[in-house]
Amino acid sequence: MKDREKNMTSRRDVLKALSIGGVGSVMGGMPVGSATAANGGDGEFFTDFSDGYEGWRSRGPLRENRIEAGDTPTIQTGDYGLQVPFTNSRAGYIRNDKRAREASFIDNQYLLARVTTSATGTNSPLVFGARLHYTGPRNEENTGNGNRNGRANGNKHGDNSADDEQQVVESQPIVVLQGSSRYLYWDLSELDENVRQNVRRLELTWVFNDHPPSENRSDRGNDEYDHYGTVLFDHVRLSNDDAEVTKLAFEDKKTELSRYHGSVVERDIVRETDNMVFGHQIYSDDTEIPFAVIEDESDNGDGVQITYILDNEKFVFDGDQL
């Protein structure tokens, strides 16, 4: 009986620690979101720009360039990052064909890119998107999650036969605050296997949310612009590690809330049980954000899982890792 009470108290302590400090407060080892975490996990690097441009290229008069890690603290992974300029008259864009053909999309569930955004004359967020070009029969059912659900547009490129069309599947828009560093995520698991086996190109695009390029084709890409910005890519990679991606997404969510509302000054716990803590985080601007930490049986019934709900977004962790 005492052992059971002790175990319940221990689990309650863990839940309370999570509610106060988040995942990093009870996890050992390197802090979540660190350079070591960025290199870890099951997967493969698409690129970290250590060997030049590594097949990446942009378009238009403003071209990409490599930035040394010593020139900016936002490069965490290697010795270089890739900085790509853009304006409100032309969408930002980079693509890679060679690495996309060589990468193992079929063995990895997630595509990740670490970016840092900056601009002059505007505080507009940036809206990112990712696209995979692939060969194969037309399939309008392909979807994918890129911080949200993805979509397939089935575009043609070239004059291939109907049995071997060039098509495109793209993520849903991914919004990144101005002047911030965070990961872009695309869950590829819902894409048709044929898509992931036959990728021919990866494209990453972005625009100012408040100042998108003109819809008039004759105005697109001209040399006149009102707003100029850059995106610095730390690395682009594939991962098959659910736990790692969830931790990174959770840390980015907390950082985003702090950017909007300031620091957490108080936590008001409304209800607490042996397997649940519910309350509000109160920020320095007096905003109250709901949170909940719930312990439950894992989906496969082989242990426990911890669900952290923050601002109505759900993050599920393996309880054995906490």
C-alpha positions in Angstrom: 0.0 0.0 0.0 2.8 2.4 0.9 4.6 1.6 -2.3 1.5 2.4 -4.3 1.0 5.7 -2.5 4.7 6.5 -3.0 4.4 5.8 -6.7 1.3 7.9 -7.1 3.0 10.8 -5.3 6.0 10.4 -7.6 3.9 10.5 -10.7 2.0 13.5 -9.4 5.3 15.2 -8.7 6.3 14.6 -12.3 3.0 16.0 -13.7 3.4 19.0 -11.5 7.0 19.5 -12.6 5.8 19.3 -16.2 3.1 21.8 -15.6 5.6 24.3 -14.1 8.6 23.9 -16.3 7.6 21.9 -19.3 9.3 18.9 -20.8 12.8 20.2 -20.3 12.4 20.5 -16.6 12.2 16.7 -16.0 14.2 15.4 -18.9 17.9 14.6 -18.4 20.7 15.2 -20.8 21.0 18.0 -23.4 18.2 20.6 -23.3 15.4 20.2 -25.9 16.1 22.1 -29.1 19.8 22.2 -28.6 22.4 21.6 -31.3 22.9 18.1 -30.1 19.2 17.4 -30.3 19.1 18.8 -33.8 21.7 16.2 -34.8 20.2 13.3 -33.0 17.3 11.0 -33.7 16.7 8.4 -36.3 16.9 9.9 -39.8 19.4 11.5 -42.2 20.7 15.0 -42.9 19.5 16.4 -46.1 22.0 19.2 -45.8 23.8 21.4 -43.2 25.8 23.4 -45.9 29.1 22.3 -44.6 30.2 21.2 -48.1 29.2 24.3 -50.0 25.7 24.9 -51.3 25.1 21.1 -51.6 22.8 21.4 -54.5 20.6 24.2 -53.2 19.8 27.2 -55.4 17.4 30.1 -55.4 16.2 32.3 -58.3 16.0 35.9 -59.3 18.5 38.7 -58.9 18.9 38.3 -55.2 21.0 35.1 -54.7 21.7 32.8 -51.7 25.0 32.9 -49.9 26.7 30.8 -47.1 27.1 32.4 -43.7 29.7 31.2 -41.2 28.5 30.1 -37.8 30.9 32.6 -36.1 29.0 35.5 -37.8 25.6 34.7 -36.1 24.6 32.8 -32.9 21.5 31.4 -34.7 23.5 28.7 -36.5 23.5 25.7 -34.1 24.2 22.6 -36.2 27.4 23.1 -38.2 29.9 25.6 -39.4 27.7 27.3 -42.0 24.1 28.2 -42.8 22.4 29.3 -46.0 21.0 32.8 -46.1 18.5 33.6 -48.8 17.2 37.2 -49.5 13.7 38.0 -50.7 11.4 40.9 -51.2 7.6 41.6 -51.2 7.7 41.6 -55.1 9.1 38.0 -55.3 8.5 35.0 -53.2 11.5 33.5 -51.4 12.5 30.2 -52.9 15.1 27.5 -52.8 15.1 24.1 -54.4 17.3 20.9 -54.5 17.0 18.2 -57.1 20.1 16.0 -56.4 19.7 15.6 -52.7 16.0 15.0 -53.1 16.6 12.1 -55.5 19.1 10.6 -53.1 17.2 11.0 -49.8 15.2 8.3 -48.2 11.8 9.8 -47.9 10.2 6.3 -47.7 12.2 5.5 -44.5 11.6 8.9 -42.7 8.3 10.3 -41.6 9.3 14.0 -41.1 10.9 16.7 -43.1 12.4 19.5 -40.9 14.1 22.8 -41.6 15.5 25.1 -39.0 15.0 28.8 -40.1 15.7 32.2 -38.7 13.7 35.1 -40.2 14.5 38.8 -40.4 13.2 41.8 -42.4 13.4 45.6 -42.6 10.5 48.0 -42.5 7.8 45.4 -41.5 6.9 43.1 -38.6 4.9 40.8 -40.9 5.1 37.1 -40.2 6.4 34.9 -43.0 4.3 32.1 -44.6 6.3 29.1 -45.6 5.4 26.1 -47.8 7.2 23.0 -48.9 6.7 21.1 -52.1 7.8 17.7 -53.3 8.0 17.0 -57.1 7.6 13.3 -57.9 7.0 11.0 -60.9 4.1 8.6 -61.0 0.4 8.2 -61.9 -1.9 11.0 -60.9 -3.3 10.6 -57.4 -5.5 13.4 -56.1 -5.8 11.7 -52.6 -2.3 12.5 -51.4 -2.1 14.6 -48.2 0.6 15.4 -45.7 0.9 17.3 -42.5 3.1 20.4 -42.5 2.4 21.8 -39.1 -1.1 21.2 -40.6 -2.5 19.0 -43.3 -0.9 19.0 -46.6 -2.4 19.0 -50.1 -1.7 17.6 -53.5 -2.2 19.8 -56.6 -1.3 17.3 -59.3 0.4 19.8 -61.4 2.1 18.6 -64.6 5.6 19.6 -65.6 6.8 18.5 -69.0 5.3 16.1 -71.6 5.5 12.8 -69.9 2.9 10.1 -70.5 -0.2 9.8 -68.3 1.5 6.8 -66.6 4.6 8.8 -65.6 3.5 12.4 -64.9 5.5 14.9 -63.0 3.4 16.0 -60.1 3.6 18.1 -57.0 2.4 17.6 -53.4 2.7 20.5 -51.0 2.4 21.2 -47.3 -0.2 23.6 -45.9 1.1 27.1 -45.1 3.4 27.3 -42.1 3.5 30.7 -40.3 6.7 31.9 -38.7 7.0 35.1 -36.7 9.3 37.8 -37.9 12.7 37.9 -36.2 12.4 34.4 -34.8 14.2 31.0 -35.1 12.1 27.8 -35.3 11.6 24.5 -37.1 9.4 23.9 -40.1 7.8 20.5 -39.9 6.1 18.4 -42.5 4.7 15.0 -41.5 5.0 12.9 -44.7 3.4 9.8 -43.3 0.1 10.4 -45.0 1.6 10.8 -48.4 1.1 7.9 -50.8 4.1 5.5 -50.7 4.5 6.1 -54.5 5.1 9.8 -53.8 7.8 9.2 -51.2 9.6 6.6 -53.4 9.8 8.8 -56.4 10.7 12.3 -55.2 12.6 14.3 -57.8 12.8 17.8 -56.2 12.3 19.5 -52.9 11.2 23.2 -52.9 10.8 25.6 -50.0 9.0 28.9 -50.5 8.0 31.8 -48.4 6.3 35.3 -48.6 5.5 38.2 -46.3 2.0 37.4 -44.9 1.1 41.2 -44.9 2.8 42.0 -48.2 2.4 39.1 -50.6 3.7 39.4 -54.2 1.3 40.8 -56.8 -1.2 38.5 -58.4 -0.5 40.3 -61.6 2.1 38.3 -63.5 3.5 41.4 -65.2 4.4 42.8 -61.8 5.9 39.7 -60.2 9.6 39.6 -59.7 10.4 43.2 -60.7 13.3 45.0 -59.1 11.2 47.5 -57.2 10.2 46.6 -53.7 9.1 48.1 -50.4 10.2 45.4 -48.0 13.4 43.3 -47.9 14.1 40.3 -45.8 16.3 37.2 -45.4 15.8 33.6 -44.2 18.8 31.8 -42.7 18.6 28.0 -43.0 20.6 26.2 -40.3 19.9 22.8 -41.8 17.4 20.7 -43.7 16.9 17.1 -42.7 14.7 14.0 -42.5 13.8 12.3 -39.3 11.9 9.2 -38.2 11.9 10.1 -34.5 8.4 11.0 -33.2 9.7 11.9 -29.8 12.4 14.3 -31.0 10.0 16.1 -33.4 7.4 16.4 -30.7 9.9 17.9 -28.3 11.1 20.4 -30.9 7.6 21.4 -31.7 6.7 21.9 -28.1 9.7 24.1 -27.4 8.9 26.2 -30.5 5.3 26.6 -29.2 6.5 27.9 -25.9 8.9 30.3 -27.6 6.1 31.6 -29.8 3.8 32.3 -26.9 6.6 34.2 -25.1 7.2 36.3 -28.2 3.6 37.3 -28.3 2.9 37.7 -24.5 6.2 38.0 -22.7 7.4 35.7 -19.9 5.3 33.4 -17.7 4.8 35.2 -14.4 2.4 32.8 -12.7 0.7 29.4 -13.1 -2.8 29.0 -11.7 -3.5 25.3 -11.1 -7.3 24.9 -11.2 -7.5 21.2 -10.8 -5.1 18.4 -9.8 -5.5 14.7 -9.6 -3.2 11.7 -9.6 -3.0 11.6 -13.4 -3.9 15.2 -14.4 -3.0 18.8 -13.8 -5.1 21.6 -15.4 -4.7 25.4 -15.1 -3.7 28.6 -16.8 -0.3 30.2 -17.5 -0.4 33.9 -16.9 2.0 36.0 -19.0 3.5 39.4 -18.3 0.9 41.1 -20.6 -1.8 39.5 -18.4 -2.8 37.0 -21.1 -4.0 33.6 -19.6 -3.2 30.5 -21.7 -4.9 27.2 -20.7 -2.7 24.1 -20.2 -3.2 20.6 -19.1 -0.9 17.7 -18.4 -2.5 14.2 -18.5 -1.0 10.8 -17.9 -2.7 8.0 -19.7 -2.0 4.5 -21.1 0.0 4.5 -24.3 -1.7 3.8 -27.6 -0.1 0.4 -27.8 -1.0 -0.4 -24.2 2.7 -1.1 -23.4 3.3 1.8 -20.9 2.2 5.3 -20.2 2.1 8.5 -22.2 2.1 12.1 -21.1 -0.2 14.5 -23.1 0.7 18.2 -22.7 -2.0 20.5 -24.0 -0.9 24.1 -24.4 -3.1 26.8 -26.0 -5.3 24.0 -27.4 -2.4 22.3 -29.1 -1.6 18.7 -28.1 1.9 17.2 -27.6 2.2 13.5 -26.7 5.3 12.2 -25.1 6.4 8.7 -24.1 6.1 8.6 -20.3 9.2 6.4 -20.0 11.3 9.3 -21.4 10.3 11.7 -18.7 
